[in-house]
Amino acid sequence: MKFKPMYDRVLLKRIDSEEKTKGGIIIPDSGREKPMEAKVIAVGPGNHDKSGKLHKLDIKKGDRVLFGKYSGNEIKLDGKEHIIVREDEILAVIEES
C-alpha cells in the first residue's frame, strides 16, 4: 500500500527495544514501555507559509528519530503498527557515527 502523509506529518515505525536488561533479566511485554525511537517511513511535502512558499521538512525517509512519549496518532497499515506525528513533535535525529 502506498502512503503519503499530508503537510508536515511524518509516518514512523517504532524500533523495538531490548527485551533483556544488561544484567540478563528478561522484561515481559507488560513491563516494557513503548520505545520512543523510530524509523521514518514516509514524509509529507511540507507546510506553506503566509506568502504561499513551501517549506520542506528537515526529516527524510530512512532517518532514525526520537519522538515524545505521548506524541502522534497510532495507526495500522498492512497489519503493522505505525505512528503519524508532526515534524515539530520529533525531538532529535539519531546519526550513526
C-alpha positions in Angstrom: 0.0 0.0 0.0 1.3 3.5 -0.9 1.0 6.0 1.9 1.9 9.7 1.7 1.5 11.9 4.8 0.0 15.4 4.3 1.7 18.7 5.0 4.3 18.5 7.8 3.4 15.0 9.0 5.8 12.1 9.2 5.0 8.3 9.2 7.1 6.4 11.8 7.7 2.7 12.6 8.9 2.0 16.1 12.2 0.3 16.6 11.8 -2.4 19.2 13.6 -2.0 22.5 15.7 -4.6 24.2 13.9 -7.5 25.9 16.7 -8.0 28.4 18.5 -5.7 30.8 22.3 -5.5 30.9 22.2 -7.9 33.8 20.3 -10.5 31.8 16.9 -10.1 33.3 14.1 -10.6 30.7 11.4 -7.9 30.7 7.9 -9.1 29.9 5.8 -7.2 27.4 3.5 -5.8 30.1 6.5 -4.3 31.9 8.1 -2.6 28.9 7.4 0.9 27.9 6.8 1.6 24.2 10.1 2.7 22.5 10.4 6.3 21.7 12.9 5.6 18.8 11.6 5.1 15.3 12.5 4.9 11.7 11.0 7.3 9.2 8.9 5.5 6.6 7.4 8.5 4.7 7.3 12.3 4.9 4.8 14.9 3.7 5.7 17.6 1.3 5.9 20.4 4.0 3.9 23.4 5.0 3.1 26.6 3.2 3.8 30.0 4.9 1.5 33.0 4.6 3.1 34.1 1.3 2.4 30.6 -0.2 6.1 29.5 -0.2 6.6 25.7 0.5 8.9 24.9 3.4 10.2 21.3 3.0 10.8 19.1 6.0 14.3 18.6 7.5 13.4 14.9 8.2 13.8 12.4 5.3 12.8 8.8 4.7 15.1 6.3 6.4 16.2 8.6 9.3 16.2 7.3 12.9 14.5 9.7 15.2 13.4 10.2 18.8 9.9 11.4 19.5 7.8 12.4 22.5 6.3 9.6 24.7 2.7 10.7 24.0 3.1 12.1 20.5 1.2 11.3 17.4 -1.6 9.0 16.4 -1.2 5.3 16.2 -2.5 3.6 13.0 -2.2 0.1 11.3 -1.0 -0.2 7.7 -0.9 -3.7 6.2 -1.4 -5.2 9.7 1.7 -3.3 11.1 1.6 -0.6 13.7 2.8 2.9 12.7 2.7 6.4 14.2 1.9 9.7 12.4 3.5 12.7 14.0 4.0 16.3 13.0 7.6 17.3 12.3 7.7 19.5 15.4 6.9 16.5 17.6 10.2 14.9 16.6 12.8 15.6 19.2 16.0 14.5 17.5 17.6 12.7 14.6 19.9 9.9 15.6 23.1 9.9 13.4 25.3 6.9 13.2 29.0 7.7 13.9 
